[in-house]
Amino acid sequence: MKAVVPGSFDPVTSGHIDVIERAARVFGEVIVAVAPNLSKRTLFTVEERVQMLREATSHLPNVRVDAFEGLLVDYVQSLGANVIVKGLRAVSDFEFEFQMALMNRNLNPGVETVFMMTGAEYSYLSSSIVREIAALGGSVNGLVPKTVEYRLREKFSQAAGG
């Protein structure tokens, strides 16, 4: 069975990788789908996020990374998949994700949404927190894959003129 793990991944965190790894154990093929995220300004381009995810998931033979635009359910259907996997950190995530799952079901009843709780050690972690810590010069060691840590340092040192 083929599943899609969508998100903006700006940047990918250790919590994202936790959910992707567990999805890869449950589903035969997993497509990590990077969305442009029209509702906020991103730090990394879609191409940079795809590359970071490819590096961070290279140890998972049944995972591939792609980018998409448009409706998620249309993208899922175009792949011949019928499952969306969404990671949840806390109850606060559930309300938004539940609403999205119901809308996706309304748009395409043949696509199911499966929720996976992230590991407890990542329940506080979000891309926006990681970006803020990195922007302020704090350590993101362990919060993101090593390649992402390097790219964050590079991005913020360029922004600071260094």
DRENFIVEX-925922 format. One line per 3 residues: number of its first residue (from 0); their letters; for each residue x, y, z of N, C-alpha, C. Coordinates in Angstrom, 2 decimals. Example, Ala and Ser with C-alpha at 12.3 -4.5 7.8 and 13.67 -1.06 7.14 Angstrom:
BEGIN
0 = AS = 13.19:-5.69:7.80:12.30:-4.50:7.80:13.20:-3.30:7.80  12.85:-2.25:7.08:13.67:-1.06:7.14:12.90:0.03:7.87
END
This chain:
BEGIN
0 = MKA = 0.84:-1.17:0.00:0.00:0.00:0.00:0.89:1.24:0.00  0.45:2.24:-0.75:1.20:3.48:-0.93:0.57:4.58:-0.08  1.43:5.34:0.64:0.96:6.43:1.49:1.75:7.69:1.21
3 = VVP = 1.11:8.83:1.47:1.74:10.13:1.26:1.83:10.84:2.61  3.03:11.34:2.91:3.26:12.13:4.12:3.51:13.56:3.64  2.47:14.43:3.71:2.62:15.78:3.21:3.05:16.76:4.29
6 = GSF = 3.62:17.87:3.86:3.96:18.93:4.80:4.76:20.00:4.12  5.00:21.09:4.85:5.86:22.14:4.31:7.32:21.87:4.65  7.58:21.21:5.78:8.94:20.78:6.15:9.95:21.92:6.04
9 = DPV = 9.66:23.04:6.69:10.51:24.22:6.57:11.12:24.63:7.91  12.14:23.91:8.38:12.81:22.76:7.78:12.26:21.45:8.35  12.74:20.35:7.77:12.41:19.03:8.31:13.05:18.90:9.69
12 = TSG = 12.29:18.36:10.63:12.78:18.18:12.00:12.94:16.70:12.32  13.51:16.42:13.46:13.64:15.04:13.92:12.26:14.43:14.17  11.28:15.24:14.53:9.91:14.76:14.70:9.31:14.31:13.37
15 = HID = 9.57:15.08:12.31:9.11:14.66:10.98:9.74:13.32:10.59  11.04:13.21:10.82:11.75:11.97:10.45:11.20:10.80:11.25  10.87:11.00:12.50:10.27:9.95:13.33:8.99:9.43:12.69
18 = VIE = 8.11:10.33:12.27:6.84:9.92:11.65:7.10:9.24:10.31  8.01:9.78:9.51:8.31:9.18:8.20:8.88:7.78:8.37  9.79:7.59:9.31:10.36:6.26:9.54:9.29:5.26:9.96
21 = RAA = 8.39:5.67:10.83:7.34:4.76:11.27:6.33:4.48:10.16  6.04:5.48:9.34:5.16:5.26:8.18:5.81:4.27:7.22  7.13:4.35:7.08:7.85:3.44:6.18:7.81:2.00:6.67
24 = RVF = 7.63:1.80:7.97:7.49:0.43:8.49:6.08:-0.11:8.28  5.10:0.77:8.17:3.70:0.36:8.05:3.28:0.20:6.59  3.77:1.09:5.71:3.33:1.10:4.32:4.45:0.65:3.40
27 = GEV = 4.07:-0.01:2.31:5.05:-0.53:1.36:5.84:0.56:0.65  5.16:1.66:0.33:5.81:2.79:-0.32:5.31:4.07:0.33  6.24:4.96:0.62:5.90:6.24:1.24:6.46:7.36:0.37
30 = IVA = 5.59:8.30:0.03:6.01:9.49:-0.71:5.90:10.67:0.24  7.02:11.30:0.52:7.04:12.51:1.33:6.83:13.66:0.36  5.72:14.38:0.55:5.30:15.40:-0.41:5.45:16.80:0.17
33 = VAP = 6.32:17.57:-0.43:6.60:18.92:0.04:5.63:19.89:-0.63  4.91:20.61:0.20:3.95:21.61:-0.27:4.58:22.99:-0.19  4.20:23.88:-1.08:4.79:25.22:-1.05:4.40:26.04:0.17
36 = NLS = 3.29:25.76:0.82:2.76:26.48:1.99:2.51:27.95:1.67  1.39:28.18:1.05:1.02:29.53:0.60:0.69:30.47:1.75  0.41:29.92:2.94:-0.04:30.77:4.05:1.09:31.45:4.82
39 = KRT = 2.34:31.06:4.56:3.43:31.72:5.28:4.68:31.82:4.43  5.51:32.74:4.79:6.79:32.93:4.11:7.76:31.86:4.61  8.40:31.18:3.69:9.28:30.09:4.09:10.74:30.54:4.11
42 = LFT = 11.53:29.82:4.88:12.96:30.08:4.96:13.69:29.42:3.79  13.29:28.19:3.48:13.93:27.41:2.43:13.00:27.30:1.22  13.58:27.26:0.04:12.79:27.05:-1.17:12.25:25.61:-1.17
45 = VEE = 11.27:25.36:-2.01:10.74:24.00:-2.14:11.87:23.05:-2.54  12.71:23.48:-3.48:13.82:22.62:-3.94:14.79:22.30:-2.81  15.08:23.29:-1.97:15.98:23.05:-0.82:15.34:22.08:0.16
48 = RVQ = 14.05:22.22:0.41:13.36:21.33:1.35:13.32:19.90:0.80  13.08:19.76:-0.50:13.09:18.43:-1.12:14.47:17.80:-0.96  15.52:18.56:-1.23:16.88:18.03:-1.11:17.21:17.63:0.33
51 = MLR = 16.83:18.46:1.31:17.10:18.12:2.71:16.36:16.84:3.10  15.12:16.70:2.64:14.36:15.48:2.95:14.97:14.26:2.27  15.43:14.41:1.06:16.09:13.28:0.37:17.32:12.82:1.14
54 = EAT = 18.10:13.78:1.62:19.28:13.44:2.41:18.88:12.77:3.73  17.87:13.31:4.38:17.46:12.82:5.70:16.75:11.47:5.65  16.22:11.10:4.49:15.49:9.82:4.38:16.23:8.83:3.49
57 = SHL = 17.45:9.11:3.13:18.19:8.25:2.21:18.38:6.83:2.76  18.26:6.64:4.06:18.40:5.32:4.67:17.12:4.48:4.58  16.07:5.05:4.02:14.78:4.37:3.94:14.50:4.01:2.48
60 = PNV = 14.70:2.75:2.09:14.59:2.37:0.68:13.18:2.50:0.08  12.15:2.48:0.91:10.79:2.57:0.38:10.19:3.97:0.49  11.07:4.96:0.69:10.62:6.35:0.80:11.21:7.15:-0.35
63 = RVD = 10.35:7.95:-0.98:10.84:8.91:-1.97:10.24:10.27:-1.66  10.90:11.30:-2.14:10.50:12.67:-1.83:10.12:13.37:-3.13  9.05:14.13:-3.06:8.52:14.83:-4.23:7.96:16.17:-3.75
66 = AFE = 7.63:17.03:-4.68:6.96:18.30:-4.37:5.66:18.32:-5.15  4.69:19.05:-4.63:3.42:19.15:-5.34:2.79:20.51:-5.11  1.88:20.86:-5.99:1.05:22.06:-5.85:-0.38:21.63:-6.08
69 = GLL = -1.30:22.40:-5.58:-2.71:22.09:-5.77:-3.27:21.32:-4.59  -4.41:20.69:-4.83:-5.08:19.94:-3.76:-4.34:18.66:-3.44  -4.14:18.42:-2.17:-3.45:17.21:-1.72:-4.16:15.95:-2.21
72 = VDY = -5.48:15.90:-2.10:-6.19:14.67:-2.50:-6.03:14.39:-3.99  -5.94:15.44:-4.81:-5.70:15.24:-6.24:-4.31:14.67:-6.47  -3.34:15.19:-5.74:-1.97:14.70:-5.85:-1.89:13.23:-5.41
75 = VQS = -2.52:12.92:-4.28:-2.52:11.54:-3.76:-3.12:10.60:-4.80  -4.24:10.99:-5.36:-4.90:10.15:-6.37:-4.03:9.99:-7.61  -3.33:11.05:-8.01:-2.48:10.97:-9.21:-1.34:9.97:-9.03
78 = LGA = -0.97:9.70:-7.78:0.10:8.73:-7.48:-0.42:7.30:-7.39  -1.74:7.15:-7.39:-2.32:5.83:-7.17:-2.30:5.44:-5.70  -2.17:6.41:-4.84:-2.19:6.17:-3.39:-3.59:6.45:-2.87
81 = NVI = -3.86:5.97:-1.66:-5.17:6.27:-1.06:-5.06:6.56:0.44  -3.84:6.83:0.92:-3.64:7.11:2.34:-2.77:8.36:2.49  -3.22:9.24:3.38:-2.44:10.40:3.81:-2.03:10.13:5.26
84 = VKG = -0.76:10.28:5.56:-0.26:10.12:6.93:0.08:11.50:7.48  -0.52:11.83:8.60:-0.25:13.11:9.26:0.28:12.85:10.66  1.35:13.55:11.02:1.90:13.44:12.35:1.21:14.40:13.30
87 = LRA = 1.02:13.94:14.52:0.42:14.78:15.56:1.38:14.87:16.73  1.53:16.08:17.28:2.37:16.27:18.46:1.54:16.36:19.71  0.43:17.07:19.61:-0.38:17.34:20.79:-1.84:17.49:20.37
90 = VSD = -2.70:17.60:21.35:-4.13:17.76:21.09:-4.38:18.98:20.21  -3.58:20.02:20.38:-3.76:21.24:19.60:-3.59:20.98:18.10  -2.73:20.05:17.71:-2.59:19.68:16.30:-3.83:18.98:15.79
93 = FEF = -4.46:18.19:16.66:-5.55:17.33:16.23:-6.72:18.12:15.64  -7.09:19.23:16.26:-8.25:19.99:15.79:-8.08:20.43:14.34  -6.93:21.01:14.02:-6.67:21.46:12.65:-6.60:20.27:11.70
96 = EFQ = -5.84:19.24:12.08:-5.67:18.08:11.20:-6.97:17.31:11.00  -7.79:17.24:12.02:-9.10:16.59:11.91:-9.97:17.33:10.89  -9.98:18.65:10.97:-10.74:19.46:10.02:-10.25:19.23:8.59
99 = MAL = -8.93:19.20:8.41:-8.36:18.96:7.08:-8.71:17.56:6.58  -8.66:16.56:7.46:-8.98:15.19:7.08:-10.44:15.09:6.62  -11.33:15.76:7.33:-12.74:15.73:6.93:-12.95:16.43:5.59
102 = MNR = -12.26:17.54:5.37:-12.38:18.22:4.08:-11.81:17.36:2.96  -10.67:16.71:3.21:-10.10:15.82:2.20:-11.05:14.67:1.89  -11.70:14.14:2.91:-12.67:13.06:2.69:-13.86:13.57:1.88
105 = NLN = -14.27:14.79:2.14:-15.36:15.40:1.37:-14.96:15.56:-0.10  -13.72:15.97:-0.34:-13.24:16.16:-1.70:-13.01:14.85:-2.43  -12.55:13.83:-1.69:-12.30:12.52:-2.29:-12.49:11.44:-1.24
108 = PGV = -13.68:10.81:-1.20:-13.97:9.80:-0.19:-13.07:8.56:-0.27  -12.35:8.40:-1.37:-11.46:7.25:-1.53:-10.10:7.41:-0.89  -9.84:8.59:-0.33:-8.55:8.85:0.32:-8.77:8.92:1.83
111 = ETV = -8.04:8.08:2.56:-8.14:8.04:4.03:-6.96:8.78:4.65  -7.20:9.37:5.80:-6.14:10.02:6.57:-5.85:9.18:7.80  -4.58:8.90:8.02:-4.12:8.15:9.18:-3.26:9.09:10.02
114 = FMM = -3.54:9.16:11.32:-2.77:10.00:12.22:-1.75:9.15:12.97  -0.52:9.66:13.06:0.53:9.02:13.83:1.05:10.02:14.85  1.08:9.60:16.09:1.66:10.45:17.13:3.18:10.42:16.99
117 = TGA = 3.78:11.57:17.06:5.23:11.62:17.05:5.73:11.09:18.39  6.97:10.67:18.43:7.54:10.21:19.69:7.47:11.30:20.75  7.28:10.92:22.00:7.14:11.88:23.09:8.31:12.85:23.15
120 = EYS = 9.50:12.38:22.78:10.68:13.24:22.84:10.64:14.38:21.82  9.69:14.31:20.87:9.56:15.36:19.85:8.24:16.13:19.97  7.48:15.90:21.01:6.13:16.47:21.10:6.12:17.99:21.19
123 = YLS = 7.22:18.60:21.56:7.31:20.05:21.69:7.91:20.70:20.45  8.35:19.89:19.51:9.18:20.35:18.40:8.35:20.78:17.19  8.69:21.93:16.63:8.05:22.38:15.40:9.10:23.09:14.53
126 = SSI = 8.82:23.15:13.25:9.74:23.85:12.34:9.89:25.31:12.72  8.81:25.95:13.13:8.89:27.37:13.48:9.77:27.59:14.71  9.70:26.70:15.69:10.58:26.81:16.87:12.04:26.62:16.46
129 = VRE = 12.29:25.64:15.60:13.65:25.38:15.11:14.19:26.61:14.38  13.38:27.20:13.51:13.83:28.40:12.77:14.17:29.54:13.73  13.34:29.72:14.75:13.58:30.80:15.71:14.86:30.56:16.51
132 = IAA = 15.06:29.35:16.98:16.28:29.03:17.73:17.51:29.27:16.87  17.46:28.78:15.62:18.60:28.94:14.72:18.84:30.41:14.40  17.78:31.18:14.19:17.91:32.60:13.87:18.56:33.37:15.01
135 = LGG = 18.32:32.92:16.23:18.88:33.59:17.41:20.23:33.02:17.83  20.78:32.12:17.01:22.11:31.58:17.25:22.17:30.42:18.22  21.00:29.85:18.57:20.98:28.71:19.48:21.28:27.40:18.77
138 = SVN = 21.56:26.39:19.55:21.87:25.07:19.01:20.59:24.31:18.66  20.56:23.75:17.46:19.44:22.89:17.05:19.91:21.44:16.93  21.05:21.15:17.54:21.60:19.80:17.53:20.59:18.82:18.11
141 = GLV = 20.28:17.76:17.36:19.33:16.75:17.79:17.89:17.08:17.44  17.62:18.35:17.15:16.26:18.76:16.79:15.98:18.55:15.30  17.05:18.53:14.52:16.98:18.36:13.08:18.09:17.42:12.63
144 = PKT = 17.96:16.80:11.46:19.08:16.00:10.93:20.33:16.88:10.76  21.51:16.27:10.81:22.78:17.01:10.73:22.87:17.89:9.48  22.41:17.38:8.32:22.49:18.18:7.10:21.61:19.42:7.20
147 = VEY = 20.51:19.32:7.89:19.61:20.47:8.08:20.24:21.47:9.04  20.88:20.96:10.08:21.58:21.82:11.04:22.62:22.67:10.31  23.38:22.04:9.43:24.39:22.75:8.65:23.74:23.83:7.77
150 = RLR = 22.66:23.47:7.10:22.00:24.42:6.19:21.37:25.59:6.95  20.87:25.33:8.14:20.32:26.42:8.96:21.43:27.41:9.34  22.57:26.86:9.79:23.70:27.73:10.14:24.13:28.56:8.93
153 = EKF = 24.22:27.89:7.78:24.62:28.56:6.55:23.63:29.67:6.18  22.35:29.36:6.25:21.29:30.32:5.88:21.35:31.56:6.79  21.50:31.34:8.09:21.47:32.48:9.01:22.80:33.23:9.05
156 = SQA = 23.89:32.58:8.72:25.15:33.32:8.64:25.16:34.21:7.40  24.52:33.76:6.31:24.38:34.60:5.11:23.49:35.80:5.41  22.41:35.56:6.14:21.47:36.64:6.47:22.15:37.70:7.35
159 = AGG = 23.11:37.23:8.17:23.82:38.17:9.05:24.99:38.84:8.35  25.19:38.45:7.08:26.29:39.07:6.30:27.60:38.37:6.48  27.55:37.12:7.02:28.81:36.42:7.25:28.93:35.29:6.43
END
